[in-house]
Amino acid sequence: MRIFHNLNVDFLGKRKFFYMLSTTVFVLGLISILFRGLQFGIDFKGGTEVVLEFEKAIDITKVRGYLSDIGLGNVEVKTFGAETGALIRTEAQEIPAANKPQILSIIEKRINEVYKGVKIDRTENPATGSVVYKFAGPDSATKVSKELFQDGFQASRVSLEADNSEVVVRIGVSDWIKENLRSQLPGNSFKVLREDRIGPKIGDELKRDAIIAVILSLAGILIYLAFRFKFYFALGAVAALFHDVLLTLGIFSLFYDLIPGLNLEIDLTIIAAFLTLIGYSINDTVIVFDRVRETMKIHKNAPLEELMNEAVNKTMSRTILTGGTTLLTVVILLIFGGEVIRSFAFTLFFGIIVGTYSSIFVASAFVLEYVNKKKIDIDF
């Protein structure tokens, strides 16, 4: 299928207008990033990840609603594995201080059920968020730790020594989540499979690794295109990729709190979307450059701007069909895919549009400006 059989548009002749358009959007995005900042997810700023396994299938949307306002900040809920699993991520690393006494009361009630009337000697450690209970003997400590562990608390004996009579219980975010879900889902028992805390240090390391991943991908593309075409073609392609990533980041910042449903945070899913976007955009750019090279071999004495316009016009049919079908899929994901993949779909939606645009008005225009300025005679 082909469209635009005899298309003859002076794309490169309009490049200065699009320079101004890109600059305007970039400056607006940069101002928004400088003054409003980017909102990072718990992958980068730290938080807690909890995995729950329910006895029966759950409605993940309802679970998300139950946990949206329990004092843990922004809570992200996704299906984990089958329909009975839930992955809960929150920016909170500790249980809210106001709710900790409620959890302690539940733990001590359970201890009293195991040993009625037992004297509870409790010591709290604010640095670790744990509580140590001391009992009369090691047998009591062993029995209490087993009962609390079976109830889903992070309980264990302080040491494995035979005379140890202390039990340590770590009060975590999962305990507060459990109490809220038990009241909302009384007929569906569940257990905590895992609770992991992501500290600020790990978040900083992930942020650094994400930046390195993007930079290395751009460096690899630069080297590859320098061998396949010319070095200034590679520079143009990488400049277009920087343009794509920076403009999309600016759009993230601009749209935050302005459009309902698009308060999206930068997390590892977004980084995956950016890497996907880089691959998609460079594919479009390489096709245009390939057609430029073929056209130059046929018309060696024609002006470069004319040859580039011819190449862009000839590839426009393929660009519209490929980009259009991809965009259609992404729009469906954006509308019907739900909260779980909304950020990925949103990034790809704008990234595909910006990437297609940059293949013509950034990558090709960069090569044209560079060759004209340096007065280079291109020979393939």
C-alpha positions as CSV (number, residue, x, y, z in Angstrom):
1,M,0.0,0.0,0.0
2,R,1.3,3.4,-1.0
3,I,0.1,6.9,-0.5
4,F,1.5,10.3,-1.5
5,H,2.8,8.8,-4.8
6,N,3.9,12.2,-6.3
7,L,4.5,14.1,-3.1
8,N,6.7,17.2,-3.7
9,V,6.9,19.3,-0.5
10,D,9.9,21.6,0.3
11,F,10.4,20.2,3.8
12,L,14.0,21.4,4.2
13,G,13.1,24.8,2.9
14,K,10.8,25.3,5.9
15,R,13.4,24.2,8.4
16,K,14.0,27.6,10.0
17,F,10.3,27.8,11.0
18,F,10.6,24.4,12.7
19,Y,13.9,25.4,14.3
20,M,11.8,28.1,16.1
21,L,9.0,25.7,16.9
22,S,11.5,23.2,18.5
23,T,13.3,25.9,20.4
24,T,10.0,27.3,21.7
25,V,8.8,23.9,23.0
26,F,12.2,23.1,24.4
27,V,12.5,26.4,26.3
28,L,9.0,26.1,27.7
29,G,9.8,22.5,28.8
30,L,13.2,23.6,30.3
31,I,11.6,26.5,32.2
32,S,9.0,24.0,33.6
33,I,11.7,21.6,34.6
34,L,13.8,24.3,36.3
35,F,10.9,25.8,38.2
36,R,8.5,22.9,38.7
37,G,10.9,20.0,38.4
38,L,10.3,16.4,37.3
39,Q,8.3,14.1,39.5
40,F,10.3,10.9,40.1
41,G,8.7,7.5,41.1
42,I,9.9,5.4,44.0
43,D,12.4,3.7,41.7
44,F,14.5,6.8,42.0
45,K,13.4,8.6,45.2
46,G,13.0,5.5,47.3
47,G,10.0,3.8,48.8
48,T,8.5,0.4,49.7
49,E,7.4,-2.5,47.5
50,V,5.0,-5.1,48.9
51,V,3.8,-8.3,47.1
52,L,0.5,-9.8,48.4
53,E,-1.0,-13.2,47.5
54,F,-4.8,-13.4,47.9
55,E,-6.9,-16.5,48.3
56,K,-9.4,-15.4,45.6
57,A,-9.1,-13.3,42.5
58,I,-9.2,-9.6,43.1
59,D,-10.3,-6.5,41.3
60,I,-7.1,-4.5,41.1
61,T,-8.9,-1.3,40.5
62,K,-10.8,-1.7,43.7
63,V,-7.7,-2.5,45.6
64,R,-6.0,0.6,44.2
65,G,-9.0,2.6,45.4
66,Y,-8.8,1.1,48.9
67,L,-5.1,2.1,49.3
68,S,-5.3,5.5,47.6
69,D,-5.8,7.5,50.8
70,I,-4.3,5.6,53.8
71,G,-1.5,8.1,54.6
72,L,1.3,6.4,52.5
73,G,1.5,9.1,49.8
74,N,1.3,8.0,46.2
75,V,0.5,4.3,46.0
76,E,0.9,2.3,42.8
77,V,-0.9,-1.0,42.6
78,K,-0.4,-3.6,39.8
79,T,-1.4,-7.2,39.2
80,F,1.4,-9.5,40.2
81,G,1.4,-12.8,38.3
82,A,-2.1,-14.3,38.4
83,E,-5.3,-12.6,39.3
84,T,-4.7,-13.3,43.0
85,G,-1.5,-11.4,43.2
86,A,-0.9,-7.7,43.8
87,L,2.3,-5.6,43.6
88,I,2.0,-2.5,45.8
89,R,4.6,0.3,45.6
90,T,4.5,3.4,47.8
91,E,6.9,6.3,48.4
92,A,6.6,5.8,52.2
93,Q,9.6,3.8,53.7
94,E,8.1,3.6,57.2
95,I,4.6,3.2,58.6
96,P,3.1,6.6,59.5
97,A,4.0,7.4,63.2
98,A,0.3,8.1,64.0
99,N,-0.7,4.6,62.9
100,K,2.1,2.6,64.6
101,P,0.3,2.3,68.0
102,Q,-2.6,0.7,66.2
103,I,-0.3,-2.0,64.8
104,L,1.4,-2.5,68.1
105,S,-2.0,-3.0,69.8
106,I,-2.8,-5.7,67.2
107,I,0.5,-7.5,67.8
108,E,0.1,-7.4,71.6
109,K,-3.5,-8.6,71.4
110,R,-2.2,-11.6,69.5
111,I,0.5,-12.2,72.1
112,N,-2.1,-12.2,74.8
113,E,-4.1,-14.7,72.8
114,V,-1.1,-17.0,72.8
115,Y,-0.3,-16.4,76.5
116,K,-3.2,-14.9,78.3
117,G,-2.2,-12.4,80.9
118,V,1.4,-12.4,80.0
119,K,3.4,-9.3,81.1
120,I,4.6,-7.6,77.9
121,D,8.1,-6.0,78.2
122,R,8.5,-3.9,75.0
123,T,11.5,-2.0,73.7
124,E,11.2,0.1,70.5
125,N,14.1,0.9,68.1
126,P,13.1,4.0,66.1
127,A,16.2,3.7,63.8
128,T,15.2,0.3,62.5
129,G,11.4,0.5,63.0
130,S,11.5,-2.7,65.0
131,V,10.1,-3.7,68.4
132,V,11.7,-6.2,70.8
133,Y,9.5,-8.2,73.2
134,K,11.1,-9.9,76.2
135,F,9.5,-13.0,77.7
136,A,10.0,-15.2,80.8
137,G,11.8,-18.0,78.9
138,P,13.0,-19.2,75.5
139,D,10.0,-21.5,74.9
140,S,7.6,-18.6,75.2
141,A,9.7,-16.5,72.8
142,T,9.8,-19.4,70.2
143,K,6.1,-19.9,70.3
144,V,5.2,-16.2,70.1
145,S,7.6,-15.7,67.1
146,K,6.1,-18.6,65.2
147,E,2.5,-17.4,65.8
148,L,3.3,-13.8,64.8
149,F,5.2,-15.0,61.7
150,Q,2.2,-17.2,60.7
151,D,0.0,-14.2,61.0
152,G,2.1,-12.3,58.5
153,F,4.2,-10.2,60.8
154,Q,8.0,-9.9,60.3
155,A,8.8,-11.6,63.6
156,S,11.7,-13.8,64.7
157,R,13.8,-14.6,67.7
158,V,16.5,-12.1,68.4
159,S,19.1,-14.9,68.3
160,L,19.3,-18.6,67.9
161,E,21.0,-19.2,71.3
162,A,19.2,-21.7,73.5
163,D,18.6,-19.2,76.3
164,N,17.2,-16.4,74.1
165,S,13.9,-15.1,75.4
166,E,13.4,-12.1,73.1
167,V,11.4,-11.7,69.9
168,V,12.0,-8.9,67.4
169,V,9.1,-7.7,65.2
170,R,9.7,-5.2,62.4
171,I,6.8,-2.9,61.9
172,G,6.7,-2.2,58.2
173,V,4.5,-0.5,55.6
174,S,3.0,-3.9,54.7
175,D,1.4,-4.1,58.2
176,W,-0.5,-0.9,57.7
177,I,-1.6,-2.1,54.2
178,K,-2.7,-5.4,55.6
179,E,-4.9,-3.8,58.2
180,N,-6.6,-1.5,55.7
181,L,-7.2,-4.4,53.2
182,R,-8.5,-6.8,55.8
183,S,-11.4,-4.4,56.7
184,Q,-12.1,-3.8,53.0
185,L,-11.8,-7.5,51.9
186,P,-13.1,-9.5,54.8
187,G,-13.9,-12.6,52.7
188,N,-10.6,-12.8,50.9
189,S,-7.7,-13.8,53.1
190,F,-4.1,-13.0,51.9
191,K,-0.5,-13.1,52.9
192,V,2.6,-10.9,52.4
193,L,5.0,-12.7,50.0
194,R,7.6,-9.9,50.1
195,E,8.3,-6.5,51.4
196,D,11.3,-4.6,50.1
197,R,12.5,-1.1,50.9
198,I,14.2,1.1,48.3
199,G,16.4,3.6,50.1
200,P,17.5,6.9,48.8
201,K,21.0,5.5,48.0
202,I,19.6,2.8,45.8
203,G,17.3,5.3,44.1
204,D,20.3,7.5,43.3
205,E,22.2,4.5,41.9
206,L,19.2,3.6,39.7
207,K,19.0,7.2,38.5
208,R,22.6,7.2,37.6
209,D,22.4,3.8,35.8
210,A,19.4,5.1,33.9
211,I,21.3,8.1,32.6
212,I,24.3,5.9,31.7
213,A,22.0,3.5,29.8
214,V,20.6,6.4,27.7
215,I,24.0,7.9,27.1
216,L,25.6,4.6,26.1
217,S,22.7,3.8,23.7
218,L,23.3,7.2,22.0
219,A,27.1,6.6,21.9
220,G,26.5,3.2,20.3
221,I,24.2,4.7,17.7
222,L,26.8,7.5,17.0
223,I,29.5,4.9,16.3
224,Y,27.3,2.7,14.2
225,L,26.0,5.5,12.0
226,A,29.5,7.0,11.6
227,F,30.6,3.8,10.0
228,R,27.5,3.2,8.0
229,F,27.2,6.8,6.6
230,K,29.4,9.8,7.5
231,F,30.3,11.2,10.9
232,Y,28.2,14.3,10.4
233,F,25.2,12.1,9.5
234,A,25.8,10.3,12.8
235,L,26.0,13.7,14.7
236,G,22.7,14.7,13.1
237,A,21.0,11.5,14.1
238,V,22.2,11.7,17.7
239,A,21.2,15.5,17.9
240,A,17.7,14.4,16.8
241,L,17.6,11.8,19.6
242,F,18.7,14.3,22.2
243,H,16.0,16.6,20.8
244,D,13.4,13.7,21.2
245,V,14.3,12.9,24.8
246,L,14.6,16.4,26.0
247,L,11.3,17.6,24.4
248,T,9.4,14.6,25.7
249,L,10.8,15.2,29.2
250,G,9.7,18.9,28.9
251,I,6.2,17.7,27.9
252,F,6.1,15.5,31.0
253,S,6.9,18.5,33.2
254,L,4.5,20.8,31.4
255,F,1.5,18.4,31.6
256,Y,2.0,17.5,35.2
257,D,-1.0,18.8,37.3
258,L,-2.5,20.4,34.1
259,I,-4.2,17.4,32.5
260,P,-6.2,14.9,34.7
261,G,-4.8,11.4,34.4
262,L,-1.4,12.5,33.1
263,N,0.3,13.2,36.4
264,L,3.1,10.8,35.4
265,E,6.2,10.2,37.3
266,I,9.7,9.3,35.9
267,D,10.4,5.7,36.8
268,L,12.1,2.6,35.3
269,T,9.1,2.1,33.0
270,I,9.6,5.6,31.5
271,I,13.3,4.9,31.0
272,A,12.3,1.7,29.1
273,A,10.0,3.8,27.0
274,F,12.7,6.3,26.3
275,L,15.1,3.5,25.1
276,T,12.3,2.2,22.9
277,L,11.7,5.7,21.6
278,I,15.4,6.0,20.8
279,G,15.3,2.8,18.8
280,Y,12.1,3.8,16.9
281,S,13.3,7.3,16.1
282,I,16.7,6.2,14.9
283,N,15.1,3.6,12.6
284,D,13.1,6.4,10.9
285,T,16.2,8.5,10.6
286,V,18.3,5.7,9.1
287,I,15.6,5.1,6.4
288,V,15.7,8.8,5.4
289,F,19.5,8.8,5.4
290,D,19.6,5.6,3.3
291,R,17.3,7.2,0.7
292,V,19.4,10.3,0.7
293,R,22.5,8.2,0.0
294,E,20.7,6.3,-2.8
295,T,19.5,9.5,-4.4
296,M,22.9,11.1,-4.2
297,K,24.4,8.2,-6.1
298,I,22.0,8.7,-8.9
299,H,22.0,12.5,-9.0
300,K,25.6,13.3,-8.0
301,N,25.6,16.9,-9.2
302,A,22.2,18.0,-7.8
303,P,22.1,20.4,-4.8
304,L,22.0,18.6,-1.4
305,E,18.8,20.3,-0.2
306,E,17.0,19.2,-3.4
307,L,18.2,15.6,-2.9
308,M,17.2,15.6,0.8
309,N,13.7,16.9,-0.1
310,E,13.4,14.2,-2.7
311,A,14.5,11.5,-0.2
312,V,12.0,12.7,2.5
313,N,9.2,12.9,0.0
314,K,9.8,9.3,-1.2
315,T,9.9,7.9,2.3
316,M,6.9,9.9,3.5
317,S,4.4,7.1,2.5
318,R,6.3,4.6,4.6
319,T,6.7,7.0,7.5
320,I,3.0,7.9,7.6
321,L,1.8,4.2,7.4
322,T,4.3,2.9,9.9
323,G,4.0,5.8,12.3
324,G,0.2,5.9,11.9
325,T,-0.3,2.2,12.7
326,T,2.1,2.4,15.7
327,L,0.3,5.5,17.0
328,L,-3.1,3.8,16.7
329,T,-1.9,0.9,18.9
330,V,-0.3,3.3,21.4
331,V,-3.5,5.4,21.6
332,I,-5.5,2.3,22.4
333,L,-3.1,1.4,25.1
334,L,-3.2,5.0,26.4
335,I,-7.0,5.0,26.6
336,F,-7.8,1.4,27.6
337,G,-4.5,0.1,29.0
338,G,-5.2,1.3,32.5
339,E,-2.9,3.0,35.0
340,V,-0.3,0.3,34.9
341,I,1.0,1.1,31.3
342,R,-0.3,4.6,30.9
343,S,3.1,6.3,31.5
344,F,4.8,3.9,28.9
345,A,2.1,4.6,26.3
346,F,2.1,8.3,27.0
347,T,5.9,8.5,26.5
348,L,5.7,6.5,23.2
349,F,2.7,8.5,21.9
350,F,4.6,11.8,22.1
351,G,7.9,10.2,21.4
352,I,6.7,8.7,18.0
353,I,5.4,12.1,16.9
354,V,8.5,14.0,18.0
355,G,10.8,11.3,16.6
356,T,9.2,11.3,13.2
357,Y,9.3,15.1,13.1
358,S,13.0,15.2,14.2
359,S,14.1,12.7,11.5
360,I,13.2,15.4,9.0
361,F,13.6,18.8,10.7
362,V,16.4,18.0,13.1
363,A,18.6,15.1,11.7
364,S,18.3,15.9,8.0
365,A,18.4,19.7,8.6
366,F,21.5,19.3,10.8
367,V,23.4,17.5,8.1
368,L,22.3,20.1,5.5
369,E,23.4,23.0,7.7
370,Y,26.7,21.3,8.6
371,V,27.6,20.5,5.0
372,N,26.7,23.9,3.7
373,K,28.6,25.6,6.5
374,K,31.8,23.5,6.1
375,K,31.3,23.4,2.3
376,I,31.8,19.6,2.2
377,D,31.6,17.6,-1.0
378,I,29.7,14.5,0.0
379,D,30.7,11.3,-1.8
380,F,29.3,7.9,-1.1
